[in-house]
């Protein structure tokens, strides 16, 4: 099973329709936590019973009120799925996997889910997509082939709307052209390969920092909750969405290339949370997305039939000579590995990638 995500090409009327459904989902979801808290004293009321009662009240009473007539113009599948999300949220809370469900605000919950009550639907290849109960919408990037799915999630990032759906299928593994590769991940160069191939990350947050600081300072001077402040916050959200898209685009292209090219990929099992404790490097590390790089490699290696090997995080890849095995200290300020034993002189990242490639787990 894998997911397909596409950007929707909406006009003003369609964007307004999406915003209404997003608000509809928030209204329904927020009915749950308050009512559940009121009923905690009565042990006979389970989470399922409370949610069923909410559904009955919505269907038989709330939607029939004149002031709530707008609800009847929107998809009923939105509030059905909102209640399903609420039930799952309470389930995670009971198992100790998450905190108590909180009320969704206008700034949160920029998504909603719809599904086909008649089972799976066929999505034809092309630049349009027919979403159950919502209609047909244009896509920026066409569907390359036909898909079959039942549940669709609409989400907003910045000022753009996306649709995503799951496909119950498996991608066919491909035959990789190259054998093994060791990858050294770093701040100066994001990824260095033993063949001296270097991939530099775009670092979008660093580039947008000046503009973000100016907008955030401007928002702090506005009247809290005013329309002018809301407009500035919308601009800030758009910049953060652009930053995330630039980072994801780089990581997706790099991880896809690696998984399709090499049949065995070795990377260090980095302690990212520990690295973020270094306040001098925390900003640069968080801008690069080390954890997301590993996450994407894990599922793409499974998808394309390659193998991911995690090198022991205590392995001193930067301190060992790739030629003779001599070990010496390497401060972060030293960019070249000069071996006093054999005379080898290499870029420290290239030397580390060779050591990662040659690493084998101890018996």
C-alpha positions in Angstrom: 0.0 0.0 0.0 1.2 3.5 -0.8 -0.2 7.0 -1.0 -0.6 9.4 -3.9 -0.7 13.2 -3.2 -1.5 15.9 -5.7 -1.9 19.6 -5.7 -5.4 20.9 -6.6 -5.8 23.7 -9.0 -8.8 25.6 -7.5 -10.7 28.7 -8.4 -12.1 31.1 -5.7 -15.4 29.3 -5.5 -13.8 25.8 -5.1 -11.3 27.2 -2.5 -14.3 28.6 -0.6 -16.0 25.2 -0.7 -12.9 23.6 0.8 -12.6 26.2 3.5 -16.3 25.6 4.5 -15.7 21.8 4.8 -12.6 22.4 6.8 -14.6 24.6 9.3 -17.4 22.0 9.3 -15.0 19.3 10.4 -13.7 21.6 13.2 -17.2 22.3 14.5 -18.0 18.6 14.7 -14.7 17.6 16.2 -15.0 20.2 18.9 -18.4 18.9 20.1 -16.7 15.7 21.3 -14.1 16.7 23.9 -16.4 18.9 25.9 -19.3 16.4 26.0 -16.9 13.6 26.9 -15.5 15.6 29.8 -19.0 16.2 31.2 -19.7 12.5 31.1 -16.5 11.2 32.8 -18.3 10.8 36.1 -20.7 8.3 34.6 -18.9 5.1 34.0 -21.5 3.5 31.8 -20.8 6.0 29.0 -18.1 4.6 26.8 -16.3 6.7 24.1 -18.2 4.9 21.4 -21.6 5.6 23.1 -20.7 9.3 23.5 -19.7 9.6 19.8 -22.9 7.8 18.7 -25.0 10.2 20.8 -23.2 13.2 19.2 -24.0 11.7 15.8 -27.7 11.3 16.7 -27.9 14.9 18.0 -26.2 16.3 14.9 -28.4 14.4 12.5 -31.8 14.6 14.3 -31.6 18.0 15.9 -28.7 20.4 15.1 -28.8 20.1 11.3 -32.6 20.8 11.4 -32.2 24.2 13.1 -32.6 27.3 10.9 -29.3 28.8 12.0 -27.5 25.5 11.0 -29.0 25.2 7.6 -25.6 25.7 6.1 -24.6 22.2 7.4 -27.0 20.6 5.0 -25.2 22.1 2.0 -22.0 20.4 2.9 -20.9 16.8 2.6 -22.1 14.5 5.4 -19.1 12.3 5.0 -17.0 15.1 6.5 -18.6 15.0 9.9 -18.8 11.2 9.8 -15.0 11.0 9.3 -14.5 13.8 11.9 -16.3 11.6 14.5 -14.1 8.6 13.4 -11.0 10.8 14.0 -12.4 11.8 17.4 -12.9 8.2 18.4 -9.4 7.3 17.3 -8.0 10.2 19.3 -9.7 9.0 22.5 -8.4 5.5 21.7 -4.8 6.8 21.6 -5.4 8.7 24.8 -6.7 5.5 26.6 -3.6 3.6 25.5 -1.3 6.3 26.7 0.0 7.0 23.2 -1.2 10.6 23.2 -2.6 13.3 25.4 -6.3 14.1 25.9 -8.0 15.3 22.6 -7.9 19.1 22.5 -10.3 21.6 20.8 -9.3 22.3 17.3 -8.7 26.0 16.6 -8.9 27.9 13.3 -5.2 27.8 13.0 -5.1 24.0 13.4 -6.8 21.1 11.6 -6.1 22.4 8.1 -7.5 19.2 6.7 -10.6 17.0 6.4 -11.5 13.6 5.1 -14.3 12.3 2.8 -15.0 8.8 1.5 -17.3 7.0 -0.8 -20.1 5.3 1.0 -20.6 2.9 -2.0 -17.1 1.4 -1.8 -14.0 2.1 -3.8 -14.1 4.4 -6.8 -12.1 4.5 -10.0 -9.8 7.5 -10.6 -9.0 7.9 -14.3 -5.6 9.1 -15.5 -5.4 12.7 -16.4 -5.5 16.3 -15.1 -8.8 16.0 -13.2 -9.9 14.0 -10.2 -13.4 13.2 -9.0 -13.6 13.3 -5.2 -16.7 11.6 -3.7 -19.4 14.0 -2.4 -17.3 17.0 -3.4 -17.1 17.0 -7.2 -14.5 17.1 -10.0 -11.4 19.3 -9.6 -8.3 20.1 -11.7 -4.8 18.9 -10.8 -1.5 20.7 -11.3 0.2 17.4 -11.9 -1.8 14.7 -13.8 -2.4 11.2 -12.6 0.0 9.0 -14.6 -2.4 6.0 -14.5 -5.8 5.0 -13.2 -6.1 4.3 -9.4 -8.8 2.7 -7.2 -9.4 4.2 -3.7 -12.2 5.0 -1.3 -10.9 7.6 1.3 -9.6 11.0 0.4 -7.9 13.6 2.6 -7.9 17.3 1.6 -5.3 19.4 3.3 -4.1 23.0 3.1 -0.5 24.1 3.3 0.1 27.8 3.0 -2.4 28.9 0.3 -2.5 25.6 -1.6 -4.9 22.6 -1.3 -3.8 19.0 -1.7 -5.6 15.8 -2.1 -4.1 12.5 -1.0 -5.4 8.9 -1.1 -4.1 5.4 -0.5 -3.8 2.7 -3.1 -4.0 -0.9 -2.0 -1.1 -2.1 -4.2 2.6 -2.7 -4.2 5.2 -1.1 -6.5 7.2 -3.5 -8.6 10.9 -3.7 -7.4 13.4 -2.5 -9.9 16.9 -3.7 -10.7 19.5 -1.3 -9.2 22.5 -0.4 -11.4 25.0 -0.1 -8.6 26.0 -2.3 -5.7 26.7 -0.8 -2.2 27.1 2.8 -1.2 28.0 4.5 2.1 26.6 7.9 2.8 28.0 10.5 5.1 25.4 13.0 6.3 26.7 16.4 7.4 25.9 20.1 7.7 28.5 21.4 5.2 27.5 19.0 2.6 24.2 17.1 3.2 25.3 13.8 1.6 28.7 12.6 0.5 29.2 9.3 -1.4 32.4 7.2 -1.8 32.5 8.1 -5.5 33.1 11.7 -4.5 29.5 12.6 -5.4 28.2 15.4 -3.2 24.7 16.6 -2.6 24.2 20.1 -1.1 20.9 20.9 0.6 19.1 24.1 -0.3 18.7 25.3 3.4 15.4 27.1 2.8 14.8 28.3 6.3 18.1 30.1 6.4 17.2 32.0 3.2 13.8 33.0 4.5 14.8 34.0 8.0 15.1 37.7 7.3 11.6 37.9 5.8 10.1 35.8 8.6 11.6 38.0 11.3 10.2 41.1 9.6 6.7 39.7 9.3 6.7 38.3 12.8 7.8 41.6 14.3 5.1 43.3 12.2 2.4 40.8 13.5 3.4 41.5 17.1 2.6 45.2 16.6 -0.9 44.5 15.3 -4.0 44.4 17.4 -4.4 40.8 18.6 -7.1 38.9 16.6 -7.5 41.7 14.0 -7.9 41.1 10.3 -4.6 42.8 9.6 -2.8 40.5 12.0 -4.6 37.5 10.4 -3.4 38.6 7.0 0.2 38.7 8.2 -0.1 35.3 9.8 -1.4 34.0 6.5 1.8 35.3 4.8 4.0 33.7 7.5 2.2 30.3 7.0 2.7 30.6 3.2 6.5 31.1 3.7 6.7 28.1 6.1 4.8 26.0 3.6 7.2 27.0 0.9 10.1 26.2 3.1 8.7 22.7 3.8 8.0 22.1 0.1 11.6 23.0 -0.9 13.0 20.7 1.8 10.7 17.8 0.9 11.4 18.2 -2.8 15.1 17.9 -2.2 14.8 15.0 0.1 12.3 13.1 -2.1 14.5 13.5 -5.2 17.7 12.4 -3.3 16.1 9.4 -1.6 14.4 8.2 -4.8 17.7 8.4 -6.7 19.5 6.5 -4.0 16.9 3.8 -3.6 16.6 3.3 -7.4 20.4 3.3 -8.0 22.0 1.2 -5.2 20.8 -2.1 -3.9 22.5 -1.7 -0.5 22.6 1.7 1.2 24.6 2.3 4.4 23.9 5.4 6.6 24.8 6.3 10.2 22.2 5.8 12.9 22.4 9.4 13.9 21.2 10.6 17.3 19.3 13.6 15.9 17.8 14.7 19.2 21.2 14.7 20.8 22.7 16.7 17.9 19.9 19.3 18.3 21.2 19.9 21.9 24.2 21.7 20.4 22.7 25.2 20.2 25.4 26.3 17.6 24.3 23.6 15.1 20.6 23.1 16.1 19.2 25.6 13.6 21.3 24.2 10.7 20.5 20.5 11.5 16.7 21.2 11.9 16.7 23.0 8.5 18.3 20.0 6.8 15.8 17.3 7.9 18.1 14.4 8.9 15.2 12.4 10.4 13.0 12.9 7.4 15.8 11.7 5.2 16.1 8.4 7.1 12.3 8.0 7.2 12.0 8.4 3.4 14.9 6.0 2.8 13.4 3.3 5.0 10.1 3.1 3.1 11.6 3.8 -0.4 14.1 1.0 0.0 11.2 -1.4 0.7 9.3 0.1 -2.2 12.1 -0.3 -4.8 13.6 -3.6 -3.4 16.9 -2.2 -2.1 18.4 -2.7 1.4 19.0 -0.1 4.1 21.8 -0.8 6.6 22.1 1.4 9.7 25.7 1.8 10.9 26.4 1.8 14.6 26.0 5.4 15.9 29.2 4.9 18.0 31.3 4.1 14.9 33.9 6.8 14.5 33.6 7.2 10.7 35.3 10.6 10.7 38.2 9.7 12.9 39.5 6.6 11.1 41.7 6.5 8.1 39.9 4.8 5.2 43.2 3.4 3.9 45.1 2.0 6.9 42.6 2.3 9.8 44.7 4.7 11.9 42.5 6.7 14.3 42.9 10.3 15.5 40.8 13.1 16.8 39.0 15.3 14.2 37.5 18.5 15.5 34.6 20.0 13.5 36.8 22.8 12.3 39.2 20.4 10.5 37.8 19.7 7.0 40.6 17.4 5.6 41.7 14.1 7.0 45.5 13.9 6.9 46.7 10.5 8.1 50.1 10.6 9.9 50.5 6.8 9.4 50.1 6.3 5.7 50.1 9.9 4.4 46.5 9.8 3.0 44.9 13.2 2.6 41.2 13.2 1.9 38.2 15.4 2.5 36.8 14.4 5.9 33.3 13.7 4.5 34.6 11.6 1.7 36.8 9.7 4.2 33.8 9.1 6.4 31.7 7.8 3.5 34.4 5.3 2.6 34.5 4.1 6.2 30.7 3.7 6.3 30.8 1.7 3.0 33.4 -0.7 4.5 31.7 -1.0 7.9 30.4 -4.5 8.8 28.4 -5.4 11.9 30.3 -7.1 14.6 29.5 -10.7 15.2 
